[in-house]
Amino acid sequence: MTLSTQDHQQAWSVDDLHNAGSLLRDHTRKIKASISSLGADEYDLMLPETHVLPLVIQPDETIEGIIYGHYLQETAKESVRGRGVLVATDKRVMLIDHKPLYLKNAEYPYEVVSTISFNRGAFAHTITLGTRVGNISIRSRNRHLATSFISALEKHIIKSEQLGTLRHYLDQEMHNMLK
């Protein structure tokens, strides 16, 4: 049984609780295999952000891009710096920063991501996401992860823009029909 975040009314059975450890181990293996195939190295797999991924990635989500590094998250109210990971799944983008007694998990649906920039450097690369709520920049040395992360974002942003255009067209048509 999977308990979704929208459905807090369901109760866990004894069998579900008994199998939870096994399900979490399987989910963890799947996530580590996925990020390894994207180009994460052994150091990335040992980071605390990797260890928390099974708790924030839903079992039905697929990781399509990931980038580890130092980030700067700027909003109208504050700027926050840290070391963390940006994760692009088939459903959302997440900024995760995990330290002892601290967990930051900021989620961004693809609809709020408006710009992407990628600056290549001699030793490190910077990816900046422009969103409606602010900007997130992350600097990393892993060029392979950076390029696969950008590809995943571009794919979903194009889909999001196409859906937005379709929604706008349908809204206009409904408005014209109601006149």
C-alpha positions in Angstrom: 0.0 0.0 0.0 1.3 3.4 -0.9 0.1 6.4 1.2 0.0 9.5 -1.0 0.5 13.0 0.4 -3.0 13.9 -0.6 -4.6 10.9 1.1 -3.8 11.0 4.8 -7.0 9.1 5.8 -5.7 5.6 4.9 -4.3 3.5 7.8 -1.2 1.4 7.5 -1.7 -2.3 8.0 0.7 -4.5 10.1 1.9 -6.1 6.8 2.5 -2.6 5.3 4.6 -1.6 8.3 6.5 -5.0 8.2 7.3 -4.5 4.5 8.3 -0.8 4.8 12.0 -1.5 5.4 12.1 -3.8 2.4 10.3 -1.2 0.2 12.6 1.6 1.3 15.7 -0.5 0.6 14.4 -1.3 -2.9 13.5 2.4 -3.5 17.0 3.4 -2.3 18.7 0.9 -4.7 16.6 2.1 -7.6 17.5 5.8 -6.8 21.2 5.1 -6.5 21.2 3.1 -9.7 19.4 5.9 -11.5 21.8 8.6 -10.4 24.8 6.4 -11.1 23.6 5.9 -14.6 23.3 9.7 -15.0 27.0 10.1 -14.1 27.1 10.5 -10.3 30.4 9.3 -8.9 31.2 7.5 -5.6 31.6 10.7 -3.7 28.2 11.9 -4.8 26.6 8.7 -3.7 28.1 9.2 -0.2 26.7 12.7 0.3 24.0 13.3 2.9 21.7 14.6 0.1 21.8 11.3 -1.7 20.9 9.5 1.5 17.7 11.6 2.0 16.5 11.2 -1.7 14.5 8.0 -1.0 12.5 10.0 1.6 11.7 12.9 -0.8 11.4 11.1 -4.1 8.1 9.3 -4.5 8.2 5.7 -5.6 6.4 6.6 -8.9 8.8 9.4 -9.7 11.8 9.0 -12.0 15.0 11.0 -11.6 15.9 12.4 -15.0 18.7 14.8 -14.0 20.7 15.6 -10.9 23.5 18.1 -10.1 25.5 18.4 -6.9 27.4 21.5 -5.8 27.4 24.8 -4.0 24.2 26.7 -4.5 22.8 30.3 -4.1 19.1 30.6 -3.7 17.8 34.2 -4.2 14.3 35.3 -3.5 12.8 38.7 -2.9 13.3 38.3 0.8 16.6 36.6 1.2 19.7 34.9 -0.3 20.7 31.5 1.0 24.0 29.8 0.2 24.9 26.1 0.9 26.0 22.8 -0.5 23.3 20.6 -1.9 21.7 19.0 -4.9 19.2 20.0 -7.6 17.1 17.1 -8.8 14.9 17.1 -11.9 12.3 14.3 -11.8 9.5 13.6 -14.3 7.2 15.7 -12.1 9.2 18.6 -10.5 12.6 20.2 -9.7 13.9 20.1 -6.1 16.7 21.8 -4.2 17.8 19.6 -1.4 20.3 20.5 1.3 20.8 18.0 4.1 23.1 18.5 7.2 22.9 17.0 10.6 19.6 18.3 12.2 18.8 20.3 9.1 16.9 19.5 5.9 15.9 22.0 3.2 13.7 20.6 0.5 12.4 23.3 -1.9 10.1 22.1 -4.7 9.5 23.8 -8.0 6.9 22.6 -10.5 8.1 23.0 -14.1 5.5 25.6 -14.7 7.3 28.1 -12.5 10.8 27.6 -14.2 11.1 30.3 -16.8 14.8 30.4 -17.7 17.8 28.2 -17.6 21.4 29.4 -18.1 24.5 27.2 -18.3 28.0 28.8 -18.0 31.0 26.5 -18.6 34.2 27.2 -16.8 37.6 25.7 -16.9 37.1 23.8 -13.7 33.4 24.3 -12.7 30.1 24.9 -14.4 27.2 27.1 -13.2 23.6 26.4 -13.8 21.0 29.1 -13.0 17.3 28.5 -12.9 15.1 31.5 -13.1 11.7 30.9 -11.4 8.7 33.1 -10.5 9.8 33.1 -6.9 13.6 33.8 -7.5 16.7 32.3 -8.9 18.8 29.3 -8.0 22.4 28.9 -9.1 24.4 25.8 -8.5 28.1 25.4 -9.3 29.5 21.9 -10.0 32.6 20.2 -11.4 30.7 17.3 -13.0 30.1 18.4 -16.6 28.3 15.2 -17.5 25.7 15.6 -14.7 25.4 19.3 -15.6 24.6 18.6 -19.3 22.1 15.8 -18.5 20.4 18.0 -15.9 20.0 20.8 -18.5 18.6 18.3 -21.0 16.0 17.0 -18.5 14.9 20.6 -17.6 14.6 21.7 -21.2 12.4 18.7 -22.1 10.0 19.4 -19.3 10.0 23.2 -19.7 9.1 22.8 -23.4 6.3 20.4 -22.4 5.1 22.9 -19.8 5.1 25.7 -22.3 3.2 23.7 -24.8 0.6 22.8 -22.1 0.4 26.4 -21.1 -0.3 27.5 -24.7 -2.9 24.7 -25.1 -4.6 25.8 -21.8 -4.6 29.4 -22.9 -6.2 28.4 -26.3 -8.8 26.3 -24.6 -9.6 29.1 -22.1 -10.1 31.5 -25.0 -12.3 29.0 -26.8 -14.4 28.4 -23.7 -14.7 32.2 -23.2 -15.8 32.6 -26.8 -18.4 29.8 -26.5 -19.9 31.4 -23.4 -20.4 34.7 -25.1 
